[in-house]
Structure formats: structure tokens, C-alpha cells
Amino acid sequence: MSDITISELRERMEKGEKLNIIDVREEYEFQEFNIGAELIPLGTLPTKLLDLDHLKNEEIIVHCRSGARSGNAKMYLMSEGFTNVRNLLGGMMAYQAETNA
């Protein structure tokens, strides 16, 4: 599955779609700014796999500050059998920049 753009995510959020969004940043980053995603810092992701098992065949959108950590999270989840993981291109930096434009 291809990654997701800020504009596609915002459009889907505005429509009220139920989305599975995981923020893989650290807690302090999440507290500074978040979009309502579930916080699972990248380092703790392996310990949370059982909690996410019901999403193995559903779309999961992962994001971080710039897209690097969430890119790693996407690869990890896919290696664990998750079939539809999408990385938010540009992360929260791009999300905030587009929101403030």
C-alpha cells in the first residue's frame, strides 16, 4: 500500500472516517501536539503487537515528527504480518506546516 499524504489524511478526518492512526513519537512530543492518534512510541511497538493484532488486515496509518520513525514502524509492522500500513508523508512537521499555511 502506498503512503498517505497530509491532504488525504485531513480530508478523511474531516469526513469523520474511523481511522486507525498510531503516533510512534515519544510522549513529550505527543503532549506538545497531536492529532488524536494512539500513542505507541516506536521503542515500545514490539510489546504492543498483541494489542494491535485485530488490525492485521485493516488500514493502519503511522506517523512521527518527520516520517523517518514511522517509516521504520511501517516496515516492522509489515514484517509482522500487518497487510495495510501507510506512513504519513512528512509527519507532524508537514502536518503543522500545511495547517498553518
Backbone bond lengths (Angstrom), bond angles and torsions (degrees), N, CA, C in turn:
res aa  C-N    CA-C-N  psi(-1)  N-CA   C-N-CA  omega(-1)  CA-C   N-CA-C  phi
1 M - - - 1.463 - - 1.520 109.36 -
2 S 1.287 116.51 141.19 1.454 120.33 179.85 1.526 110.45 -75.28
3 D 1.312 115.11 160.82 1.449 119.96 178.04 1.526 109.58 -72.21
4 I 1.333 116.03 173.45 1.462 120.88 -174.25 1.529 109.64 -116.23
5 T 1.311 115.44 141.11 1.464 120.62 178.81 1.527 109.58 -87.63
6 I 1.321 114.60 161.39 1.465 121.13 177.08 1.531 109.70 -58.35
7 S 1.336 116.50 -45.65 1.466 119.24 -176.23 1.527 111.74 -64.78
8 E 1.343 118.03 -38.99 1.463 119.45 178.00 1.529 110.61 -65.34
9 L 1.323 116.57 -42.67 1.464 119.58 179.45 1.523 111.08 -63.27
10 R 1.323 117.46 -47.56 1.468 121.12 -179.48 1.535 111.03 -59.53
11 E 1.329 116.40 -43.14 1.463 121.25 179.60 1.529 110.57 -60.51
12 R 1.316 116.43 -44.76 1.466 120.58 -179.35 1.528 111.28 -68.62
13 M 1.328 117.22 -36.08 1.461 120.50 177.34 1.531 110.32 -66.50
14 E 1.327 116.09 -42.34 1.463 120.70 -179.72 1.526 111.59 -63.67
15 K 1.341 117.04 -30.73 1.465 121.21 176.98 1.524 111.75 -75.22
16 G 1.337 116.02 -10.18 1.450 119.76 -179.94 1.519 114.44 81.67
17 E 1.328 117.14 19.62 1.464 119.78 178.62 1.524 109.81 -62.41
18 K 1.328 115.89 145.28 1.457 119.46 173.84 1.527 107.01 -82.04
19 L 1.318 115.76 114.74 1.454 121.37 -176.31 1.523 110.04 -117.78
20 N 1.310 115.92 146.12 1.460 121.93 174.37 1.524 107.14 -97.99
21 I 1.341 116.07 97.00 1.459 120.97 -176.36 1.525 108.23 -114.35
22 I 1.319 115.14 128.28 1.460 121.13 179.00 1.525 109.25 -118.14
23 D 1.321 115.37 125.91 1.464 123.42 177.23 1.531 106.77 -95.98
24 V 1.331 117.53 116.88 1.462 120.03 -177.01 1.533 112.55 -100.02
25 R 1.336 116.15 15.80 1.462 119.74 175.89 1.530 110.11 -76.40
26 E 1.316 115.78 178.17 1.459 120.97 176.55 1.529 109.40 -82.09
27 E 1.332 115.75 162.17 1.464 120.57 -175.04 1.524 112.69 -58.62
28 Y 1.341 117.57 -40.71 1.473 119.09 -179.16 1.534 111.31 -63.49
29 E 1.324 118.06 -34.33 1.461 121.32 177.89 1.521 109.98 -68.68
30 F 1.334 115.47 -41.76 1.461 122.22 179.41 1.527 110.16 -61.33
31 Q 1.335 116.45 -40.90 1.464 120.36 -178.92 1.521 112.02 -68.04
32 E 1.328 117.37 -30.23 1.464 121.12 179.32 1.522 111.20 -69.12
33 F 1.336 117.09 -40.90 1.470 121.86 -179.25 1.516 108.33 -164.09
34 N 1.332 115.56 129.99 1.465 118.35 174.51 1.518 109.60 -148.70
35 I 1.330 115.44 163.25 1.465 121.23 -177.69 1.526 111.27 -111.17
36 G 1.330 116.10 18.90 1.457 119.60 177.66 1.513 114.56 89.16
37 A 1.323 116.61 15.01 1.463 120.81 179.03 1.525 110.05 -76.54
38 E 1.316 115.79 168.31 1.454 121.15 173.07 1.523 107.52 -81.90
39 L 1.328 116.64 127.85 1.458 120.91 -179.53 1.518 110.28 -85.29
40 I 1.339 115.41 117.39 1.464 122.21 171.93 1.532 105.79 -137.24
41 P 1.344 117.53 92.04 1.467 119.24 -179.89 1.532 111.23 -52.13
42 L 1.327 115.86 142.91 1.462 121.55 -173.99 1.525 112.29 -50.50
43 G 1.323 117.68 -41.76 1.454 121.07 -178.15 1.524 114.26 -64.54
44 T 1.330 116.39 -21.98 1.469 119.71 -179.21 1.523 112.35 -99.11
45 L 1.314 117.38 -3.73 1.469 121.09 -175.88 1.537 113.20 -54.77
46 P 1.345 119.60 -43.79 1.472 118.33 -179.79 1.531 113.34 -59.28
47 T 1.328 117.34 -30.05 1.469 119.74 -178.87 1.525 112.11 -81.02
48 K 1.322 117.47 -8.93 1.470 121.81 -177.16 1.521 113.49 -105.15
49 L 1.337 117.58 2.88 1.468 120.51 -174.84 1.525 112.88 -57.60
50 L 1.326 117.19 -41.05 1.471 118.95 -179.90 1.524 111.20 -62.66
51 D 1.339 116.51 -36.52 1.471 120.45 178.57 1.524 111.73 -65.61
52 L 1.324 116.85 -25.09 1.467 121.68 -176.71 1.522 112.87 -99.49
53 D 1.327 117.09 -3.49 1.465 121.74 -172.78 1.532 112.95 -53.36
54 H 1.336 117.08 -35.34 1.472 120.44 -178.81 1.531 112.43 -67.44
55 L 1.332 117.06 -10.28 1.469 121.23 -179.46 1.530 112.63 -101.35
56 K 1.335 117.43 8.69 1.477 120.29 -173.24 1.522 113.42 -53.49
57 N 1.334 118.00 -35.06 1.464 120.50 -178.17 1.520 112.99 -110.41
58 E 1.330 116.63 12.93 1.466 120.95 177.55 1.519 109.10 -105.14
59 E 1.319 115.52 162.04 1.455 119.80 176.62 1.530 109.43 -69.64
60 I 1.319 114.99 131.01 1.459 121.83 173.31 1.522 106.76 -123.43
61 I 1.324 116.48 130.12 1.460 121.58 177.06 1.526 106.79 -107.70
62 V 1.331 116.36 123.33 1.460 120.77 178.40 1.520 109.12 -109.63
63 H 1.333 115.61 145.32 1.466 118.71 176.90 1.518 110.53 -148.39
64 C 1.326 114.66 159.44 1.461 122.20 175.87 1.530 107.31 -143.37
65 R 1.322 116.86 -151.74 1.457 120.20 -178.17 1.532 111.31 -73.02
66 S 1.349 116.44 -47.49 1.469 118.94 -174.30 1.522 114.28 -125.75
67 G 1.321 117.41 -12.48 1.457 120.90 -179.68 1.517 114.21 115.26
68 A 1.340 118.09 -11.17 1.467 120.68 -176.98 1.533 111.50 -75.11
69 R 1.335 116.96 -54.02 1.464 119.44 -179.83 1.518 111.22 -62.62
70 S 1.330 116.71 -39.37 1.470 118.46 -179.90 1.525 110.96 -69.87
71 G 1.330 117.40 -27.77 1.459 119.89 173.01 1.522 110.85 -63.38
72 N 1.339 115.85 -41.19 1.462 120.51 175.86 1.520 110.90 -66.10
73 A 1.332 116.93 -39.38 1.465 120.93 178.64 1.527 110.28 -63.38
74 K 1.326 116.53 -41.18 1.467 121.05 178.70 1.521 110.01 -60.21
75 M 1.343 116.88 -48.97 1.470 120.05 -179.42 1.529 110.75 -61.85
76 Y 1.323 116.77 -40.92 1.461 120.36 -179.67 1.527 110.77 -64.19
77 L 1.323 117.08 -48.96 1.473 120.05 -178.94 1.526 110.65 -61.05
78 M 1.324 116.77 -41.70 1.461 119.31 179.48 1.533 110.73 -64.53
79 S 1.326 117.04 -36.01 1.469 119.98 178.40 1.527 111.22 -68.57
80 E 1.340 116.42 -19.63 1.461 121.78 178.95 1.532 112.22 -96.52
81 G 1.334 116.89 10.55 1.458 120.39 173.57 1.518 116.38 98.62
82 F 1.337 117.36 4.88 1.468 119.57 176.37 1.525 107.16 -77.90
83 T 1.327 116.80 131.95 1.463 120.08 -166.75 1.529 114.86 -99.56
84 N 1.338 118.40 -14.48 1.462 119.53 -172.37 1.527 110.23 -141.70
85 V 1.346 115.54 68.56 1.462 121.30 -178.33 1.520 108.80 -105.29
86 R 1.328 115.69 130.17 1.470 120.82 -179.14 1.525 109.75 -124.25
87 N 1.309 115.76 135.71 1.457 122.12 178.96 1.528 108.85 -94.09
88 L 1.331 116.45 135.27 1.464 120.76 176.64 1.526 108.48 -77.30
89 L 1.326 116.06 112.26 1.464 121.64 -175.76 1.527 110.93 -64.86
90 G 1.326 115.27 123.49 1.463 120.39 178.02 1.512 114.55 89.06
91 G 1.325 117.38 -13.84 1.460 121.53 176.21 1.522 114.58 61.09
92 M 1.329 114.50 -157.91 1.467 120.43 -176.61 1.522 112.60 -68.86
93 M 1.332 117.63 -26.83 1.464 119.19 176.86 1.525 109.66 -61.66
94 A 1.319 116.57 -47.00 1.465 120.60 -179.81 1.533 110.72 -70.13
95 Y 1.342 116.38 -37.18 1.462 120.57 -179.97 1.538 109.71 -60.85
96 Q 1.319 116.23 -47.75 1.470 119.60 -179.67 1.522 111.42 -67.94
97 A 1.332 117.19 -37.76 1.458 120.34 179.85 1.528 110.33 -63.91
98 E 1.337 116.45 -41.74 1.470 120.09 179.91 1.528 111.05 -69.45
99 T 1.321 116.11 -36.47 1.463 120.90 -179.93 1.516 110.34 -66.49
100 N 1.324 116.93 -37.25 1.475 121.66 -176.44 1.521 113.25 -89.06
101 A 1.324 116.80 -2.39 1.481 120.01 -177.38 1.515 111.61 -72.22
